[in-house]
Amino acid sequence: MRIGNKLQIDNSFAVNKIIYGELNSSLTIDEEFKKGEYDSLSVKATTKFPDGALQGKINISMTNNLNRCLTTFAPSMTFDKEAIFKITY
């Protein structure tokens, strides 16, 4: 199911965004997965890209799989400055 620039497939959430290398940019997932009346799991994941982290602009996606507590990014790349990733379940 797609909601804006977010996508939910089974127990995964994804977001994509064009990141401009010369600007401070970030990707954020802040969602809750409900399974039944009382079972739920929330995830808040943020990746911050400082100015100068990359050259030009690129569309980056971040996907979080709640079953595996795993976050993946695409495309695979190396940054000029360190990106900062934080996640809370």
Secondary structure, DSSP 8 states (H G I E B T S, - for coil): -EETTEEEETTEEEEEEEEETTS-EEEEEEEEEEETTTEEEEEEEEEEE-TTSSSSEEEEEEEEETTTTEEEEES----SS--EEEEE-
